[in-house]
Amino acid sequence: MTTTMYRGAALILFTLLCGCGSAPSRQSSQLVQLARQADQNYQSGKFAQAKSQYETILAANPKFVPGQIRLGVIAYHDGDAKTARSRFETALQLDPRNAQARYNLAMLHLNEVTMLLDGYLDASPPAANRQQVTALLGYLREFGSRQEGK
């Protein structure tokens, strides 16, 4: 993330935390700094630290969409798809046009569909559609691996 992006994110966070037109408070200034630290920890892969920091920010402002999304990604990284889904859905309720939340939720569902289809192939007797399901799984896996590289 560039310096300009950090400043933009800090300004958005500041506006959300302080309200329009209000004078900055010490607490909101600390939360803006905490958001910067959380973003840095997240980008560095220090997910436990970032998680704690985002949770602190969300305790002060549950409508902070970037924090909801980042906590969703961290939950998914930790193997907690249920919490990840909840975080992405909350982010979409707060900002229905948020592309990142929508994409993350779609990828979560894509992974779930892949697991369900794998289970179908393992559990079902040879079926007429086995070849189609196998081909679909191959496509889904290829698509998923291309998305991870982005």
N, CA, C and O atoms as a GROMACS GRO file, in nm:
protein
  600
    1MET      N    1   0.085  -0.117   0.000
    1MET     CA    2   0.000   0.000   0.000
    1MET      C    3   0.090   0.123   0.000
    1MET      O    4   0.186   0.130   0.076
    2THR      N    5   0.059   0.219  -0.084
    2THR     CA    6   0.142   0.338  -0.094
    2THR      C    7   0.109   0.435   0.018
    2THR      O    8   0.008   0.422   0.087
    3THR      N    9   0.196   0.534   0.036
    3THR     CA   10   0.175   0.636   0.140
    3THR      C   11   0.045   0.709   0.116
    3THR      O   12  -0.028   0.738   0.210
    4THR      N   13   0.016   0.740  -0.010
    4THR     CA   14  -0.109   0.809  -0.043
    4THR      C   15  -0.229   0.724  -0.003
    4THR      O   16  -0.328   0.776   0.048
    5MET      N   17  -0.220   0.594  -0.027
    5MET     CA   18  -0.331   0.505   0.010
    5MET      C   19  -0.348   0.500   0.161
    5MET      O   20  -0.460   0.499   0.211
    6TYR      N   21  -0.235   0.498   0.236
    6TYR     CA   22  -0.244   0.499   0.382
    6TYR      C   23  -0.311   0.628   0.430
    6TYR      O   24  -0.396   0.626   0.519
    7ARG      N   25  -0.271   0.739   0.370
    7ARG     CA   26  -0.333   0.866   0.409
    7ARG      C   27  -0.482   0.866   0.379
    7ARG      O   28  -0.563   0.913   0.459
    8GLY      N   29  -0.518   0.812   0.261
    8GLY     CA   30  -0.659   0.805   0.225
    8GLY      C   31  -0.736   0.716   0.320
    8GLY      O   32  -0.846   0.750   0.364
    9ALA      N   33  -0.679   0.601   0.353
    9ALA     CA   34  -0.745   0.509   0.447
    9ALA      C   35  -0.755   0.573   0.585
    9ALA      O   36  -0.856   0.557   0.653
   10ALA      N   37  -0.652   0.646   0.625
   10ALA     CA   38  -0.655   0.712   0.755
   10ALA      C   39  -0.762   0.820   0.758
   10ALA      O   40  -0.830   0.836   0.859
   11LEU      N   41  -0.777   0.893   0.648
   11LEU     CA   42  -0.879   0.997   0.641
   11LEU      C   43  -1.019   0.936   0.649
   11LEU      O   44  -1.106   0.988   0.719
   12ILE      N   45  -1.040   0.827   0.578
   12ILE     CA   46  -1.170   0.759   0.583
   12ILE      C   47  -1.197   0.709   0.724
   12ILE      O   48  -1.306   0.728   0.778
   13LEU      N   49  -1.098   0.644   0.784
   13LEU     CA   50  -1.113   0.594   0.920
   13LEU      C   51  -1.141   0.708   1.015
   13LEU      O   52  -1.228   0.698   1.102
   14PHE      N   53  -1.068   0.818   1.000
   14PHE     CA   54  -1.087   0.934   1.086
   14PHE      C   55  -1.231   0.984   1.074
   14PHE      O   56  -1.295   1.013   1.176
   15THR      N   57  -1.281   0.996   0.953
   15THR     CA   58  -1.418   1.044   0.931
   15THR      C   59  -1.519   0.949   0.994
   15THR      O   60  -1.614   0.994   1.058
   16LEU      N   61  -1.498   0.820   0.976
   16LEU     CA   62  -1.591   0.722   1.034
   16LEU      C   63  -1.590   0.724   1.186
   16LEU      O   64  -1.695   0.714   1.249
   17LEU      N   65  -1.472   0.738   1.242
   17LEU     CA   66  -1.461   0.732   1.387
   17LEU      C   67  -1.504   0.862   1.454
   17LEU      O   68  -1.562   0.860   1.563
   18CYS      N   69  -1.477   0.974   1.391
   18CYS     CA   70  -1.503   1.104   1.454
   18CYS      C   71  -1.638   1.162   1.416
   18CYS      O   72  -1.694   1.241   1.492
   19GLY      N   73  -1.690   1.126   1.302
   19GLY     CA   74  -1.810   1.191   1.253
   19GLY      C   75  -1.769   1.316   1.176
   19GLY      O   76  -1.666   1.377   1.206
   20CYS      N   77  -1.849   1.353   1.080
   20CYS     CA   78  -1.818   1.469   0.996
   20CYS      C   79  -1.824   1.596   1.079
   20CYS      O   80  -1.916   1.617   1.158
   21GLY      N   81  -1.726   1.678   1.061
   21GLY     CA   82  -1.726   1.810   1.121
   21GLY      C   83  -1.683   1.816   1.267
   21GLY      O   84  -1.668   1.926   1.320
   22SER      N   85  -1.664   1.705   1.332
   22SER     CA   86  -1.625   1.711   1.473
   22SER      C   87  -1.474   1.725   1.484
   22SER      O   88  -1.400   1.681   1.396
   23ALA      N   89  -1.430   1.784   1.591
   23ALA     CA   90  -1.287   1.802   1.615
   23ALA      C   91  -1.226   1.667   1.648
   23ALA      O   92  -1.289   1.584   1.713
   24PRO      N   93  -1.103   1.643   1.604
   24PRO     CA   94  -1.040   1.514   1.632
   24PRO      C   95  -1.017   1.497   1.782
   24PRO      O   96  -0.972   1.588   1.851
   25SER      N   97  -1.049   1.381   1.830
   25SER     CA   98  -1.025   1.351   1.970
   25SER      C   99  -0.899   1.268   1.983
   25SER      O  100  -0.849   1.213   1.885
   26ARG      N  101  -0.851   1.259   2.102
   26ARG     CA  102  -0.732   1.178   2.129
   26ARG      C  103  -0.758   1.032   2.094
   26ARG      O  104  -0.672   0.965   2.036
   27GLN      N  105  -0.877   0.984   2.128
   27GLN     CA  106  -0.910   0.844   2.100
   27GLN      C  107  -0.913   0.817   1.950
   27GLN      O  108  -0.859   0.716   1.905
   28SER      N  109  -0.974   0.906   1.872
   28SER     CA  110  -0.980   0.882   1.728
   28SER      C  111  -0.842   0.888   1.666
   28SER      O  112  -0.813   0.812   1.573
   29SER      N  113  -0.758   0.975   1.714
   29SER     CA  114  -0.620   0.983   1.665
   29SER      C  115  -0.546   0.852   1.694
   29SER      O  116  -0.471   0.803   1.611
   30GLN      N  117  -0.569   0.798   1.812
   30GLN     CA  118  -0.506   0.670   1.848
   30GLN      C  119  -0.559   0.557   1.760
   30GLN      O  120  -0.484   0.467   1.723
   31LEU      N  121  -0.689   0.562   1.726
   31LEU     CA  122  -0.747   0.457   1.641
   31LEU      C  123  -0.695   0.466   1.499
   31LEU      O  124  -0.675   0.363   1.434
   32VAL      N  125  -0.673   0.586   1.449
   32VAL     CA  126  -0.614   0.602   1.316
   32VAL      C  127  -0.474   0.542   1.315
   32VAL      O  128  -0.438   0.471   1.222
   33GLN      N  129  -0.397   0.569   1.418
   33GLN     CA  130  -0.262   0.512   1.428
   33GLN      C  131  -0.269   0.360   1.440
   33GLN      O  132  -0.189   0.288   1.379
   34LEU      N  133  -0.363   0.313   1.517
   34LEU     CA  134  -0.380   0.168   1.533
   34LEU      C  135  -0.417   0.103   1.400
   34LEU      O  136  -0.372  -0.007   1.369
   35ALA      N  137  -0.500   0.171   1.321
   35ALA     CA  138  -0.537   0.118   1.189
   35ALA      C  139  -0.414   0.109   1.098
   35ALA      O  140  -0.400   0.012   1.023
   36ARG      N  141  -0.328   0.206   1.104
   36ARG     CA  142  -0.204   0.201   1.025
   36ARG      C  143  -0.119   0.082   1.068
   36ARG      O  144  -0.068   0.008   0.984
   37GLN      N  145  -0.105   0.065   1.198
   37GLN     CA  146  -0.024  -0.047   1.250
   37GLN      C  147  -0.088  -0.181   1.211
   37GLN      O  148  -0.018  -0.274   1.173
   38ALA      N  149  -0.220  -0.189   1.221
   38ALA     CA  150  -0.290  -0.312   1.186
   38ALA      C  151  -0.269  -0.345   1.038
   38ALA      O  152  -0.243  -0.460   1.003
   39ASP      N  153  -0.279  -0.244   0.953
   39ASP     CA  154  -0.256  -0.265   0.810
   39ASP      C  155  -0.113  -0.312   0.783
   39ASP      O  156  -0.090  -0.402   0.702
   40GLN      N  157  -0.017  -0.252   0.852
   40GLN     CA  158   0.122  -0.294   0.835
   40GLN      C  159   0.142  -0.438   0.881
   40GLN      O  160   0.209  -0.516   0.814
   41ASN      N  161   0.085  -0.472   0.995
   41ASN     CA  162   0.098  -0.610   1.044
   41ASN      C  163   0.029  -0.708   0.951
   41ASN      O  164   0.081  -0.817   0.925
   42TYR      N  165  -0.086  -0.670   0.901
   42TYR     CA  166  -0.159  -0.756   0.808
   42TYR      C  167  -0.075  -0.779   0.682
   42TYR      O  168  -0.058  -0.892   0.637
   43GLN      N  169  -0.022  -0.671   0.624
   43GLN     CA  170   0.059  -0.682   0.503
   43GLN      C  171   0.186  -0.763   0.526
   43GLN      O  172   0.236  -0.827   0.434
   44SER      N  173   0.237  -0.761   0.648
   44SER     CA  174   0.359  -0.836   0.682
   44SER      C  175   0.331  -0.981   0.722
   44SER      O  176   0.423  -1.057   0.750
   45GLY      N  177   0.202  -1.018   0.723
   45GLY     CA  178   0.167  -1.154   0.761
   45GLY      C  179   0.163  -1.177   0.911
   45GLY      O  180   0.157  -1.292   0.955
   46LYS      N  181   0.166  -1.071   0.989
   46LYS     CA  182   0.158  -1.082   1.135
   46LYS      C  183   0.009  -1.078   1.173
   46LYS      O  184  -0.040  -0.981   1.230
   47PHE      N  185  -0.060  -1.187   1.139
   47PHE     CA  186  -0.205  -1.189   1.150
   47PHE      C  187  -0.258  -1.183   1.293
   47PHE      O  188  -0.362  -1.123   1.317
   48ALA      N  189  -0.189  -1.244   1.386
   48ALA     CA  190  -0.236  -1.241   1.526
   48ALA      C  191  -0.237  -1.098   1.578
   48ALA      O  192  -0.332  -1.055   1.645
   49GLN      N  193  -0.131  -1.023   1.549
   49GLN     CA  194  -0.125  -0.884   1.594
   49GLN      C  195  -0.230  -0.800   1.522
   49GLN      O  196  -0.300  -0.720   1.584
   50ALA      N  197  -0.240  -0.818   1.391
   50ALA     CA  198  -0.337  -0.742   1.313
   50ALA      C  199  -0.480  -0.772   1.360
   50ALA      O  200  -0.563  -0.682   1.371
   51LYS      N  201  -0.507  -0.899   1.389
   51LYS     CA  202  -0.640  -0.937   1.435
   51LYS      C  203  -0.677  -0.863   1.563
   51LYS      O  204  -0.786  -0.807   1.574
   52SER      N  205  -0.587  -0.862   1.658
   52SER     CA  206  -0.612  -0.794   1.784
   52SER      C  207  -0.636  -0.644   1.761
   52SER      O  208  -0.724  -0.584   1.823
   53GLN      N  209  -0.558  -0.586   1.673
   53GLN     CA  210  -0.572  -0.443   1.645
   53GLN      C  211  -0.703  -0.412   1.574
   53GLN      O  212  -0.771  -0.315   1.610
   54TYR      N  213  -0.740  -0.492   1.475
   54TYR     CA  214  -0.867  -0.469   1.406
   54TYR      C  215  -0.985  -0.489   1.501
   54TYR      O  216  -1.085  -0.417   1.493
   55GLU      N  217  -0.973  -0.586   1.590
   55GLU     CA  218  -1.082  -0.608   1.687
   55GLU      C  219  -1.098  -0.486   1.779
   55GLU      O  220  -1.210  -0.449   1.814
   56THR      N  221  -0.987  -0.425   1.818
   56THR     CA  222  -0.993  -0.305   1.901
   56THR      C  223  -1.062  -0.192   1.824
   56THR      O  224  -1.146  -0.121   1.880
   57ILE      N  225  -1.027  -0.176   1.699
   57ILE     CA  226  -1.088  -0.072   1.616
   57ILE      C  227  -1.238  -0.097   1.600
   57ILE      O  228  -1.318  -0.005   1.612
   58LEU      N  229  -1.274  -0.222   1.574
   58LEU     CA  230  -1.416  -0.255   1.554
   58LEU      C  231  -1.496  -0.244   1.682
   58LEU      O  232  -1.617  -0.223   1.678
   59ALA      N  233  -1.431  -0.260   1.796
   59ALA     CA  234  -1.502  -0.239   1.924
   59ALA      C  235  -1.544  -0.093   1.935
   59ALA      O  236  -1.650  -0.062   1.991
   60ALA      N  237  -1.462  -0.002   1.882
   60ALA     CA  238  -1.495   0.140   1.884
   60ALA      C  239  -1.589   0.178   1.770
   60ALA      O  240  -1.671   0.268   1.784
   61ASN      N  241  -1.576   0.109   1.656
   61ASN     CA  242  -1.659   0.140   1.540
   61ASN      C  243  -1.685   0.012   1.460
   61ASN      O  244  -1.606  -0.022   1.371
   62PRO      N  245  -1.795  -0.060   1.490
   62PRO     CA  246  -1.826  -0.184   1.420
   62PRO      C  247  -1.855  -0.166   1.272
   62PRO      O  248  -1.863  -0.264   1.198
   63LYS      N  249  -1.872  -0.042   1.227
   63LYS     CA  250  -1.903  -0.015   1.087
   63LYS      C  251  -1.779   0.009   1.002
   63LYS      O  252  -1.789   0.050   0.887
   64PHE      N  253  -1.663  -0.017   1.057
   64PHE     CA  254  -1.537   0.000   0.983
   64PHE      C  255  -1.519  -0.119   0.889
   64PHE      O  256  -1.467  -0.223   0.930
   65VAL      N  257  -1.562  -0.103   0.765
   65VAL     CA  258  -1.566  -0.211   0.667
   65VAL      C  259  -1.429  -0.274   0.641
   65VAL      O  260  -1.420  -0.397   0.639
   66PRO      N  261  -1.322  -0.196   0.622
   66PRO     CA  262  -1.192  -0.262   0.599
   66PRO      C  263  -1.151  -0.357   0.712
   66PRO      O  264  -1.090  -0.461   0.687
   67GLY      N  265  -1.184  -0.321   0.835
   67GLY     CA  266  -1.154  -0.410   0.948
   67GLY      C  267  -1.235  -0.538   0.942
   67GLY      O  268  -1.183  -0.646   0.972
   68GLN      N  269  -1.362  -0.527   0.903
   68GLN     CA  270  -1.446  -0.647   0.888
   68GLN      C  271  -1.386  -0.740   0.783
   68GLN      O  272  -1.378  -0.861   0.803
   69ILE      N  273  -1.346  -0.683   0.670
   69ILE     CA  274  -1.290  -0.764   0.561
   69ILE      C  275  -1.159  -0.829   0.604
   69ILE      O  276  -1.139  -0.948   0.581
   70ARG      N  277  -1.071  -0.751   0.665
   70ARG     CA  278  -0.942  -0.807   0.705
   70ARG      C  279  -0.958  -0.917   0.809
   70ARG      O  280  -0.888  -1.018   0.805
   71LEU      N  281  -1.050  -0.899   0.903
   71LEU     CA  282  -1.075  -1.004   1.002
   71LEU      C  283  -1.133  -1.128   0.935
   71LEU      O  284  -1.107  -1.240   0.979
   72GLY      N  285  -1.212  -1.109   0.831
   72GLY     CA  286  -1.263  -1.223   0.755
   72GLY      C  287  -1.151  -1.300   0.687
   72GLY      O  288  -1.150  -1.423   0.691
   73VAL      N  289  -1.058  -1.229   0.627
   73VAL     CA  290  -0.944  -1.295   0.561
   73VAL      C  291  -0.859  -1.368   0.664
   73VAL      O  292  -0.816  -1.481   0.639
   74ILE      N  293  -0.836  -1.306   0.777
   74ILE     CA  294  -0.756  -1.370   0.882
   74ILE      C  295  -0.828  -1.496   0.932
   74ILE      O  296  -0.764  -1.599   0.953
   75ALA      N  297  -0.959  -1.488   0.952
   75ALA     CA  298  -1.036  -1.605   0.997
   75ALA      C  299  -1.025  -1.718   0.895
   75ALA      O  300  -1.005  -1.833   0.932
   76TYR      N  301  -1.037  -1.685   0.768
   76TYR     CA  302  -1.026  -1.788   0.664
   76TYR      C  303  -0.885  -1.848   0.664
   76TYR      O  304  -0.869  -1.969   0.652
   77HIS      N  305  -0.786  -1.764   0.677
   77HIS     CA  306  -0.647  -1.809   0.684
   77HIS      C  307  -0.628  -1.905   0.802
   77HIS      O  308  -0.550  -2.000   0.793
   78ASP      N  309  -0.701  -1.881   0.912
   78ASP     CA  310  -0.692  -1.965   1.031
   78ASP      C  311  -0.783  -2.088   1.023
   78ASP      O  312  -0.789  -2.166   1.118
   79GLY      N  313  -0.853  -2.106   0.911
   79GLY     CA  314  -0.939  -2.223   0.892
   79GLY      C  315  -1.079  -2.206   0.947
   79GLY      O  316  -1.151  -2.305   0.962
   80ASP      N  317  -1.120  -2.085   0.976
   80ASP     CA  318  -1.253  -2.059   1.032
   80ASP      C  319  -1.342  -1.995   0.925
   80ASP      O  320  -1.364  -1.874   0.925
   81ALA      N  321  -1.393  -2.079   0.835
   81ALA     CA  322  -1.474  -2.030   0.723
   81ALA      C  323  -1.605  -1.967   0.771
   81ALA      O  324  -1.655  -1.873   0.709
   82LYS      N  325  -1.660  -2.017   0.880
   82LYS     CA  326  -1.787  -1.962   0.932
   82LYS      C  327  -1.769  -1.816   0.974
   82LYS      O  328  -1.851  -1.731   0.940
   83THR      N  329  -1.664  -1.788   1.048
   83THR     CA  330  -1.637  -1.650   1.091
   83THR      C  331  -1.601  -1.564   0.970
   83THR      O  332  -1.644  -1.448   0.962
   84ALA      N  333  -1.524  -1.617   0.878
   84ALA     CA  334  -1.488  -1.543   0.757
   84ALA      C  335  -1.615  -1.502   0.681
   84ALA      O  336  -1.630  -1.386   0.642
   85ARG      N  337  -1.705  -1.596   0.662
   85ARG     CA  338  -1.831  -1.567   0.591
   85ARG      C  339  -1.908  -1.458   0.664
   85ARG      O  340  -1.957  -1.364   0.601
   86SER      N  341  -1.917  -1.469   0.794
   86SER     CA  342  -1.990  -1.370   0.872
   86SER      C  343  -1.928  -1.231   0.857
   86SER      O  344  -2.000  -1.132   0.842
   87ARG      N  345  -1.796  -1.222   0.860
   87ARG     CA  346  -1.728  -1.094   0.845
   87ARG      C  347  -1.752  -1.034   0.706
   87ARG      O  348  -1.779  -0.915   0.694
   88PHE      N  349  -1.742  -1.117   0.602
   88PHE     CA  350  -1.763  -1.067   0.466
   88PHE      C  351  -1.909  -1.024   0.446
   88PHE      O  352  -1.936  -0.923   0.382
   89GLU      N  353  -2.001  -1.101   0.503
   89GLU     CA  354  -2.143  -1.064   0.492
   89GLU      C  355  -2.172  -0.934   0.568
   89GLU      O  356  -2.250  -0.851   0.521
   90THR      N  357  -2.110  -0.917   0.684
   90THR     CA  358  -2.127  -0.793   0.760
   90THR      C  359  -2.073  -0.675   0.678
   90THR      O  360  -2.137  -0.570   0.671
   91ALA      N  361  -1.958  -0.694   0.617
   91ALA     CA  362  -1.900  -0.587   0.535
   91ALA      C  363  -1.995  -0.551   0.421
   91ALA      O  364  -2.011  -0.433   0.388
   92LEU      N  365  -2.057  -0.652   0.360
   92LEU     CA  366  -2.150  -0.624   0.250
   92LEU      C  367  -2.278  -0.558   0.298
   92LEU      O  368  -2.338  -0.477   0.226
   93GLN      N  369  -2.322  -0.592   0.418
   93GLN     CA  370  -2.440  -0.524   0.472
   93GLN      C  371  -2.409  -0.376   0.497
   93GLN      O  372  -2.493  -0.289   0.473
   94LEU      N  373  -2.288  -0.349   0.543
   94LEU     CA  374  -2.248  -0.211   0.570
   94LEU      C  375  -2.222  -0.134   0.441
   94LEU      O  376  -2.251  -0.015   0.432
   95ASP      N  377  -2.166  -0.202   0.342
   95ASP     CA  378  -2.132  -0.140   0.214
   95ASP      C  379  -2.163  -0.239   0.101
   95ASP      O  380  -2.074  -0.312   0.057
   96PRO      N  381  -2.288  -0.241   0.055
   96PRO     CA  382  -2.330  -0.339  -0.047
   96PRO      C  383  -2.250  -0.332  -0.178
   96PRO      O  384  -2.252  -0.428  -0.256
   97ARG      N  385  -2.183  -0.224  -0.202
   97ARG     CA  386  -2.106  -0.210  -0.327
   97ARG      C  387  -1.958  -0.244  -0.309
   97ARG      O  388  -1.880  -0.226  -0.402
   98ASN      N  389  -1.920  -0.293  -0.193
   98ASN     CA  390  -1.779  -0.321  -0.166
   98ASN      C  391  -1.734  -0.443  -0.246
   98ASN      O  392  -1.773  -0.556  -0.217
   99ALA      N  393  -1.652  -0.418  -0.346
   99ALA     CA  394  -1.608  -0.524  -0.436
   99ALA      C  395  -1.522  -0.628  -0.366
   99ALA      O  396  -1.534  -0.747  -0.395
  100GLN      N  397  -1.435  -0.585  -0.275
  100GLN     CA  398  -1.345  -0.680  -0.208
  100GLN      C  399  -1.423  -0.777  -0.121
  100GLN      O  400  -1.395  -0.897  -0.121
  101ALA      N  401  -1.520  -0.728  -0.046
  101ALA     CA  402  -1.601  -0.815   0.038
  101ALA      C  403  -1.678  -0.914  -0.049
  101ALA      O  404  -1.688  -1.033  -0.017
  102ARG      N  405  -1.733  -0.866  -0.160
  102ARG     CA  406  -1.810  -0.952  -0.252
  102ARG      C  407  -1.720  -1.059  -0.312
  102ARG      O  408  -1.758  -1.175  -0.320
  103TYR      N  409  -1.600  -1.020  -0.356
  103TYR     CA  410  -1.506  -1.114  -0.415
  103TYR      C  411  -1.463  -1.220  -0.312
  103TYR      O  412  -1.463  -1.339  -0.342
  104ASN      N  413  -1.428  -1.174  -0.191
  104ASN     CA  414  -1.385  -1.269  -0.088
  104ASN      C  415  -1.495  -1.369  -0.055
  104ASN      O  416  -1.468  -1.488  -0.038
  105LEU      N  417  -1.618  -1.322  -0.046
  105LEU     CA  418  -1.730  -1.411  -0.018
  105LEU      C  419  -1.750  -1.510  -0.134
  105LEU      O  420  -1.778  -1.628  -0.111
  106ALA      N  421  -1.737  -1.462  -0.256
  106ALA     CA  422  -1.751  -1.550  -0.373
  106ALA      C  423  -1.642  -1.658  -0.373
  106ALA      O  424  -1.671  -1.775  -0.401
  107MET      N  425  -1.518  -1.619  -0.342
  107MET     CA  426  -1.409  -1.717  -0.340
  107MET      C  427  -1.429  -1.819  -0.227
  107MET      O  428  -1.396  -1.937  -0.243
  108LEU      N  429  -1.482  -1.774  -0.115
  108LEU     CA  430  -1.512  -1.866  -0.006
  108LEU      C  431  -1.616  -1.969  -0.052
  108LEU      O  432  -1.601  -2.088  -0.027
  109HIS      N  433  -1.720  -1.922  -0.120
  109HIS     CA  434  -1.822  -2.013  -0.171
  109HIS      C  435  -1.765  -2.106  -0.279
  109HIS      O  436  -1.801  -2.224  -0.284
  110LEU      N  437  -1.677  -2.055  -0.362
  110LEU     CA  438  -1.614  -2.137  -0.464
  110LEU      C  439  -1.537  -2.253  -0.401
  110LEU      O  440  -1.544  -2.366  -0.448
  111ASN      N  441  -1.464  -2.224  -0.295
  111ASN     CA  442  -1.390  -2.329  -0.225
  111ASN      C  443  -1.485  -2.431  -0.162
  111ASN      O  444  -1.458  -2.551  -0.162
  112GLU      N  445  -1.597  -2.382  -0.107
  112GLU     CA  446  -1.695  -2.473  -0.048
  112GLU      C  447  -1.759  -2.563  -0.155
  112GLU      O  448  -1.778  -2.682  -0.132
  113VAL      N  449  -1.790  -2.506  -0.270
  113VAL     CA  450  -1.847  -2.585  -0.380
  113VAL      C  451  -1.749  -2.693  -0.423
  113VAL      O  452  -1.788  -2.807  -0.449
  114THR      N  453  -1.622  -2.656  -0.432
  114THR     CA  454  -1.521  -2.754  -0.471
  114THR      C  455  -1.517  -2.870  -0.372
  114THR      O  456  -1.510  -2.986  -0.413
  115MET      N  457  -1.521  -2.840  -0.243
  115MET     CA  458  -1.519  -2.947  -0.142
  115MET      C  459  -1.646  -3.032  -0.151
  115MET      O  460  -1.638  -3.155  -0.137
  116LEU      N  461  -1.760  -2.970  -0.173
  116LEU     CA  462  -1.886  -3.046  -0.184
  116LEU      C  463  -1.884  -3.138  -0.306
  116LEU      O  464  -1.928  -3.252  -0.297
  117LEU      N  465  -1.833  -3.089  -0.417
  117LEU     CA  466  -1.826  -3.173  -0.537
  117LEU      C  467  -1.725  -3.287  -0.519
  117LEU      O  468  -1.748  -3.397  -0.568
  118ASP      N  469  -1.616  -3.261  -0.451
  118ASP     CA  470  -1.521  -3.369  -0.418
  118ASP      C  471  -1.591  -3.477  -0.336
  118ASP      O  472  -1.575  -3.596  -0.362
  119GLY      N  473  -1.668  -3.434  -0.237
  119GLY     CA  474  -1.742  -3.528  -0.153
  119GLY      C  475  -1.844  -3.606  -0.233
  119GLY      O  476  -1.865  -3.725  -0.210
  120TYR      N  477  -1.908  -3.539  -0.326
  120TYR     CA  478  -2.005  -3.606  -0.414
  120TYR      C  479  -1.937  -3.717  -0.492
  120TYR      O  480  -1.988  -3.829  -0.499
  121LEU      N  481  -1.823  -3.687  -0.550
  121LEU     CA  482  -1.752  -3.790  -0.629
  121LEU      C  483  -1.706  -3.906  -0.541
  121LEU      O  484  -1.708  -4.021  -0.585
  122ASP      N  485  -1.664  -3.877  -0.419
  122ASP     CA  486  -1.618  -3.982  -0.328
  122ASP      C  487  -1.734  -4.069  -0.280
  122ASP      O  488  -1.717  -4.189  -0.261
  123ALA      N  489  -1.850  -4.010  -0.260
  123ALA     CA  490  -1.963  -4.081  -0.201
  123ALA      C  491  -2.055  -4.148  -0.303
  123ALA      O  492  -2.125  -4.243  -0.270
  124SER      N  493  -2.055  -4.099  -0.423
  124SER     CA  494  -2.153  -4.150  -0.519
  124SER      C  495  -2.099  -4.268  -0.598
  124SER      O  496  -1.979  -4.278  -0.624
  125PRO      N  497  -2.189  -4.357  -0.634
  125PRO     CA  498  -2.147  -4.464  -0.725
  125PRO      C  499  -2.119  -4.401  -0.862
  125PRO      O  500  -2.162  -4.289  -0.889
  126PRO      N  501  -2.049  -4.471  -0.946
  126PRO     CA  502  -2.024  -4.414  -1.078
  126PRO      C  503  -2.155  -4.366  -1.140
  126PRO      O  504  -2.248  -4.443  -1.161
  127ALA      N  505  -2.160  -4.237  -1.168
  127ALA     CA  506  -2.281  -4.177  -1.222
  127ALA      C  507  -2.255  -4.124  -1.362
  127ALA      O  508  -2.141  -4.104  -1.403
  128ALA      N  509  -2.362  -4.102  -1.433
  128ALA     CA  510  -2.352  -4.054  -1.570
  128ALA      C  511  -2.282  -3.918  -1.577
  128ALA      O  512  -2.215  -3.888  -1.675
  129ASN      N  513  -2.298  -3.838  -1.474
  129ASN     CA  514  -2.239  -3.704  -1.477
  129ASN      C  515  -2.100  -3.696  -1.413
  129ASN      O  516  -2.046  -3.587  -1.397
  130ARG      N  517  -2.042  -3.809  -1.379
  130ARG     CA  518  -1.910  -3.810  -1.313
  130ARG      C  519  -1.805  -3.738  -1.396
  130ARG      O  520  -1.725  -3.661  -1.343
  131GLN      N  521  -1.805  -3.763  -1.526
  131GLN     CA  522  -1.707  -3.699  -1.613
  131GLN      C  523  -1.727  -3.547  -1.615
  131GLN      O  524  -1.630  -3.472  -1.616
  132GLN      N  525  -1.852  -3.503  -1.617
  132GLN     CA  526  -1.880  -3.359  -1.617
  132GLN      C  527  -1.837  -3.294  -1.485
  132GLN      O  528  -1.779  -3.186  -1.484
  133VAL      N  529  -1.867  -3.362  -1.373
  133VAL     CA  530  -1.830  -3.308  -1.242
  133VAL      C  531  -1.678  -3.302  -1.229
  133VAL      O  532  -1.625  -3.205  -1.176
  134THR      N  533  -1.610  -3.404  -1.275
  134THR     CA  534  -1.464  -3.407  -1.271
  134THR      C  535  -1.406  -3.292  -1.354
  134THR      O  536  -1.311  -3.226  -1.312
  135ALA      N  537  -1.463  -3.269  -1.472
  135ALA     CA  538  -1.417  -3.159  -1.557
  135ALA      C  539  -1.443  -3.025  -1.489
  135ALA      O  540  -1.358  -2.936  -1.492
  136LEU      N  541  -1.560  -3.010  -1.428
  136LEU     CA  542  -1.592  -2.886  -1.357
  136LEU      C  543  -1.495  -2.863  -1.242
  136LEU      O  544  -1.448  -2.750  -1.222
  137LEU      N  545  -1.465  -2.967  -1.166
  137LEU     CA  546  -1.369  -2.955  -1.056
  137LEU      C  547  -1.231  -2.912  -1.108
  137LEU      O  548  -1.165  -2.829  -1.046
  138GLY      N  549  -1.190  -2.968  -1.219
  138GLY     CA  550  -1.062  -2.928  -1.277
  138GLY      C  551  -1.061  -2.780  -1.312
  138GLY      O  552  -0.964  -2.710  -1.285
  139TYR      N  553  -1.169  -2.733  -1.371
  139TYR     CA  554  -1.179  -2.592  -1.405
  139TYR      C  555  -1.179  -2.504  -1.280
  139TYR      O  556  -1.110  -2.403  -1.274
  140LEU      N  557  -1.256  -2.544  -1.178
  140LEU     CA  558  -1.263  -2.467  -1.055
  140LEU      C  559  -1.127  -2.459  -0.987
  140LEU      O  560  -1.088  -2.353  -0.937
  141ARG      N  561  -1.056  -2.569  -0.984
  141ARG     CA  562  -0.923  -2.569  -0.921
  141ARG      C  563  -0.826  -2.482  -0.999
  141ARG      O  564  -0.747  -2.407  -0.941
  142GLU      N  565  -0.831  -2.491  -1.131
  142GLU     CA  566  -0.744  -2.408  -1.214
  142GLU      C  567  -0.776  -2.260  -1.193
  142GLU      O  568  -0.685  -2.178  -1.178
  143PHE      N  569  -0.902  -2.227  -1.190
  143PHE     CA  570  -0.944  -2.089  -1.168
  143PHE      C  571  -0.897  -2.041  -1.030
  143PHE      O  572  -0.842  -1.932  -1.018
  144GLY      N  573  -0.919  -2.124  -0.928
  144GLY     CA  574  -0.878  -2.088  -0.792
  144GLY      C  575  -0.727  -2.066  -0.781
  144GLY      O  576  -0.683  -1.974  -0.713
  145SER      N  577  -0.649  -2.150  -0.847
  145SER     CA  578  -0.504  -2.134  -0.838
  145SER      C  579  -0.458  -2.007  -0.910
  145SER      O  580  -0.360  -1.945  -0.869
  146ARG      N  581  -0.527  -1.969  -1.017
  146ARG     CA  582  -0.492  -1.843  -1.086
  146ARG      C  583  -0.526  -1.724  -0.997
  146ARG      O  584  -0.454  -1.624  -0.998
  147GLN      N  585  -0.633  -1.733  -0.921
  147GLN     CA  586  -0.674  -1.623  -0.834
  147GLN      C  587  -0.579  -1.606  -0.717
  147GLN      O  588  -0.556  -1.495  -0.671
  148GLU      N  589  -0.523  -1.716  -0.669
  148GLU     CA  590  -0.428  -1.708  -0.557
  148GLU      C  591  -0.301  -1.636  -0.599
  148GLU      O  592  -0.235  -1.575  -0.516
  149GLY      N  593  -0.267  -1.644  -0.726
  149GLY     CA  594  -0.146  -1.580  -0.776
  149GLY      C  595  -0.160  -1.430  -0.792
  149GLY      O  596  -0.060  -1.362  -0.814
  150LYS      N  597  -0.280  -1.379  -0.782
  150LYS     CA  598  -0.302  -1.235  -0.802
  150LYS      C  599  -0.271  -1.156  -0.680
  150LYS      O  600  -0.284  -1.034  -0.680
   0.00000   0.00000   0.00000
